[in-house]
Amino acid sequence: MGEMTERRSTRRYDLSLPIIIRMPERKTDSQCGKTLDISTRGLYFVLDDNLESGSQLDITLTLPAEITRSSDVFVRALGKVIRVERRIEDGHSRMGVAAVIERYDIMRGED
């Protein structure tokens, strides 16, 4: 068996952060989840509800001061689901979602 080749062009960081997901094409409320890893071009997160591959996303997350070494940093991003998979976490079925980030804005909190 051959080794798998890493295809990512940017480094991923293992970060478990709260995340809020909204889908512009649906008129439903936001969903809360958590990231498992993140980079400047994409992220992988888990939610309780299913998303469909190709869905547009409005993503909000906060990088806490412990990570930024200054004040909280708020990230608002637009992206698209590229892969969805069922996962079992702590005995509960959840959805793992890989998404590409198409655009993001960063806002620093107050010190």
MOCORRA-V668136 format. One record per pair of residues at least 4 apart in sequence whose ideal C-beta (glycine too) atoms are under 7 Angstrom apart, sorted by the first residue. I is the first residue (numbers start at 1). GAP is how many residues later the second one is. If there is no record, write none. Layout:
# MOCORRA-V668136
i->I gap->GAP
i->I gap->GAP
This chain:
# MOCORRA-V668136
i->8 gap->4
i->10 gap->29
i->10 gap->30
i->10 gap->31
i->11 gap->28
i->12 gap->25
i->12 gap->26
i->12 gap->27
i->13 gap->24
i->13 gap->25
i->13 gap->26
i->14 gap->23
i->15 gap->20
i->15 gap->22
i->15 gap->23
i->16 gap->18
i->16 gap->19
i->16 gap->20
i->17 gap->17
i->17 gap->18
i->17 gap->44
i->17 gap->45
i->17 gap->46
i->18 gap->14
i->18 gap->16
i->18 gap->43
i->18 gap->44
i->19 gap->14
i->19 gap->15
i->19 gap->16
i->19 gap->26
i->19 gap->40
i->19 gap->42
i->20 gap->10
i->20 gap->12
i->20 gap->40
i->21 gap->9
i->21 gap->10
i->21 gap->12
i->21 gap->26
i->21 gap->36
i->21 gap->38
i->22 gap->8
i->22 gap->36
i->23 gap->5
i->23 gap->32
i->23 gap->33
i->23 gap->34
i->24 gap->32
i->24 gap->34
i->25 gap->31
i->31 gap->16
i->31 gap->18
i->33 gap->12
i->33 gap->13
i->33 gap->14
i->34 gap->11
i->34 gap->12
i->35 gap->8
i->35 gap->10
i->35 gap->26
i->36 gap->8
i->36 gap->9
i->36 gap->10
i->37 gap->6
i->37 gap->7
i->38 gap->5
i->41 gap->59
i->41 gap->60
i->42 gap->56
i->42 gap->57
i->42 gap->58
i->42 gap->59
i->43 gap->56
i->43 gap->58
i->44 gap->52
i->44 gap->53
i->44 gap->54
i->45 gap->52
i->46 gap->41
i->46 gap->43
i->46 gap->48
i->46 gap->49
i->46 gap->50
i->47 gap->4
i->47 gap->47
i->47 gap->48
i->47 gap->50
i->48 gap->46
i->49 gap->46
i->50 gap->34
i->50 gap->45
i->51 gap->4
i->51 gap->30
i->51 gap->33
i->51 gap->44
i->51 gap->46
i->52 gap->29
i->52 gap->32
i->53 gap->28
i->53 gap->29
i->53 gap->30
i->53 gap->31
i->54 gap->26
i->54 gap->27
i->55 gap->25
i->55 gap->26
i->56 gap->24
i->57 gap->21
i->57 gap->22
i->57 gap->23
i->57 gap->24
i->57 gap->42
i->58 gap->20
i->59 gap->18
i->59 gap->20
i->60 gap->16
i->61 gap->14
i->62 gap->10
i->62 gap->12
i->63 gap->4
i->63 gap->5
i->63 gap->9
i->63 gap->10
i->63 gap->12
i->64 gap->8
i->65 gap->5
i->65 gap->6
i->65 gap->7
i->68 gap->5
i->70 gap->41
i->71 gap->37
i->71 gap->38
i->71 gap->39
i->71 gap->40
i->72 gap->37
i->73 gap->33
i->73 gap->35
i->73 gap->36
i->74 gap->33
i->74 gap->35
i->75 gap->29
i->75 gap->31
i->76 gap->28
i->76 gap->29
i->77 gap->24
i->77 gap->26
i->77 gap->27
i->78 gap->24
i->78 gap->25
i->79 gap->20
i->79 gap->21
i->79 gap->22
i->79 gap->23
i->80 gap->19
i->80 gap->20
i->80 gap->22
i->81 gap->16
i->81 gap->18
i->82 gap->16
i->82 gap->17
i->82 gap->18
i->83 gap->15
i->84 gap->11
i->84 gap->13
i->85 gap->11
i->86 gap->7
i->86 gap->9
i->87 gap->7
i->87 gap->9
i->88 gap->5
i->89 gap->5
